[in-house]
Amino acid sequence: MAKAKLKQKDLVILSHLRQQGRATLTKISRKTSIPVTTIYERLKKHQSGVIRKHTLLLDFKKLGYNIITQMLFGVEIDQKTEFGNVLKQKTQVNSVLRINNGYDFIVEGVFRQVHDVEKFIEELESEFNITRKKSYYVLEDLKREGFMSDPTNPIIIK
């Protein structure tokens, strides 16, 4: 995968959007002194490149989903692809990552009750040969989606 070559202006624009995804181009223009048309063109250029998805972060607990888990799974080598595909289809799964070092997947799950987590894992175990598993309950979300969201960060201002 080729590394994207971003100019300083691109980094500044993207960091403002990472900080406040609903910021208007006019507002970003005022903060950065970059013309609105330049911001628009640069965002359009990166739409199918470094910008993967426009999304919204929710407070699941306020929606009644009080149990957030990080689960590690190891599966038989011949089941990895199918296991990953099944995880991607599960409605309780918020994120799935392929990893190494003894486990194959990190899965973030969102559930109403602890019983729902247990049922979720039992269903996976009935369908797949899970060789290793661990679950961690998230007590508090301290930081999420913060990388490159501060325009004053040295990564942004080279």
C-alpha positions as CSV (number, residue, x, y, z in Angstrom):
1,M,0.0,0.0,0.0
2,A,1.5,3.3,-1.1
3,K,2.0,6.0,1.6
4,A,0.0,9.1,1.0
5,K,2.0,12.3,0.5
6,L,0.2,15.0,2.5
7,K,1.1,18.6,2.5
8,Q,1.1,20.7,5.6
9,K,-2.2,22.2,4.7
10,D,-3.7,18.7,4.3
11,L,-2.6,17.7,7.8
12,V,-4.0,20.8,9.3
13,I,-7.4,20.4,7.6
14,L,-7.6,16.7,8.5
15,S,-6.7,17.4,12.2
16,H,-9.5,20.0,12.4
17,L,-12.0,17.5,11.0
18,R,-10.7,14.8,13.4
19,Q,-11.3,17.2,16.3
20,Q,-14.8,18.3,15.1
21,G,-16.1,16.2,12.2
22,R,-19.1,18.5,11.7
23,A,-17.1,21.7,11.4
24,T,-18.1,23.7,8.4
25,L,-15.5,24.4,5.7
26,T,-16.0,28.1,6.5
27,K,-15.2,27.6,10.2
28,I,-12.1,25.6,9.3
29,S,-11.1,28.3,6.8
30,R,-11.3,30.9,9.5
31,K,-9.2,28.9,11.9
32,T,-6.6,28.0,9.4
33,S,-6.5,30.9,7.0
34,I,-6.9,28.4,4.2
35,P,-9.5,29.4,1.5
36,V,-12.7,27.4,1.6
37,T,-12.2,26.3,-2.1
38,T,-8.8,24.9,-1.2
39,I,-10.2,23.0,1.7
40,Y,-13.0,21.6,-0.4
41,E,-10.7,20.5,-3.2
42,R,-8.2,18.9,-0.8
43,L,-10.9,17.0,1.0
44,K,-12.4,15.8,-2.3
45,K,-8.9,14.6,-3.3
46,H,-8.5,12.6,-0.1
47,Q,-12.1,11.2,-0.1
48,S,-11.1,7.9,-1.5
49,G,-7.6,7.9,-0.1
50,V,-6.7,8.7,3.5
51,I,-10.3,9.5,4.5
52,R,-11.8,6.1,5.0
53,K,-15.2,6.9,6.5
54,H,-17.2,9.7,8.0
55,T,-18.7,8.5,11.2
56,L,-20.2,9.3,14.6
57,L,-19.0,8.3,18.1
58,L,-21.8,7.3,20.4
59,D,-22.0,7.0,24.2
60,F,-23.3,3.4,24.3
61,K,-24.0,3.5,28.0
62,K,-26.5,6.4,27.6
63,L,-28.2,4.1,25.1
64,G,-28.6,1.3,27.6
65,Y,-25.5,-0.7,26.4
66,N,-23.7,-0.8,29.7
67,I,-21.2,-3.6,28.9
68,I,-18.3,-2.8,26.6
69,T,-15.8,-5.6,26.2
70,Q,-12.5,-6.1,24.5
71,M,-12.1,-9.8,23.6
72,L,-9.1,-11.6,22.3
73,F,-9.6,-14.7,20.2
74,G,-7.2,-17.3,18.8
75,V,-8.7,-19.8,16.3
76,E,-7.4,-22.7,14.1
77,I,-5.5,-21.4,11.1
78,D,-8.0,-22.9,8.6
79,Q,-10.9,-21.0,10.3
80,K,-9.3,-17.5,10.5
81,T,-10.9,-16.1,7.4
82,E,-14.4,-17.5,8.2
83,F,-14.1,-16.4,11.8
84,G,-13.3,-12.9,10.8
85,N,-16.2,-12.8,8.3
86,V,-18.6,-14.0,11.0
87,L,-17.4,-11.4,13.5
88,K,-17.9,-8.6,10.9
89,Q,-21.5,-9.7,10.6
90,K,-22.3,-9.8,14.3
91,T,-24.5,-6.8,15.4
92,Q,-22.9,-6.7,18.8
93,V,-19.4,-6.2,17.3
94,N,-18.2,-2.6,17.1
95,S,-14.7,-3.2,15.9
96,V,-12.6,-6.2,14.7
97,L,-8.9,-6.2,14.3
98,R,-6.5,-8.9,13.1
99,I,-3.5,-9.2,15.5
100,N,-0.5,-11.4,16.3
101,N,1.4,-12.8,19.3
102,G,-0.8,-15.8,20.2
103,Y,-4.1,-14.3,19.4
104,D,-5.7,-13.7,16.0
105,F,-8.4,-11.1,16.7
106,I,-9.3,-8.2,19.0
107,V,-13.0,-7.7,19.1
108,E,-14.8,-4.8,20.7
109,G,-18.3,-5.8,21.7
110,V,-21.2,-3.7,22.9
111,F,-23.8,-5.5,25.1
112,R,-26.7,-4.6,27.5
113,Q,-25.7,-7.3,30.2
114,V,-22.9,-9.6,31.1
115,H,-25.1,-12.5,30.2
116,D,-25.2,-11.3,26.6
117,V,-21.4,-11.4,26.5
118,E,-21.4,-14.9,27.7
119,K,-24.0,-16.0,25.2
120,F,-22.1,-14.2,22.4
121,I,-18.9,-16.2,23.2
122,E,-20.8,-19.5,23.6
123,E,-22.3,-19.1,20.1
124,L,-18.8,-18.5,18.7
125,E,-17.4,-21.5,20.5
126,S,-20.2,-23.7,19.2
127,E,-19.3,-22.7,15.6
128,F,-15.5,-22.4,15.7
129,N,-12.6,-24.1,17.3
130,I,-11.4,-21.2,19.5
131,T,-7.9,-22.1,20.8
132,R,-7.5,-19.1,23.1
133,K,-9.7,-16.4,24.4
134,K,-9.7,-13.5,26.9
135,S,-12.2,-10.9,27.8
136,Y,-11.8,-7.5,29.4
137,Y,-14.6,-5.3,30.5
138,V,-14.1,-1.6,29.7
139,L,-14.6,0.4,32.8
140,E,-14.0,3.9,31.3
141,D,-13.3,5.2,27.9
142,L,-10.4,7.6,28.6
143,K,-9.5,8.6,25.0
144,R,-10.9,7.6,21.6
145,E,-10.0,8.7,18.1
146,G,-7.5,11.3,19.3
147,F,-4.6,10.7,17.0
148,M,-4.0,13.6,14.7
149,S,-6.9,15.6,16.1
150,D,-4.8,18.4,17.6
151,P,-3.7,20.9,14.9
152,T,-0.9,22.1,17.3
153,N,0.6,18.6,17.7
154,P,4.2,18.4,16.4
155,I,3.1,15.6,14.1
156,I,0.9,18.1,12.3
157,I,3.2,21.1,12.4
158,K,6.4,19.7,11.0
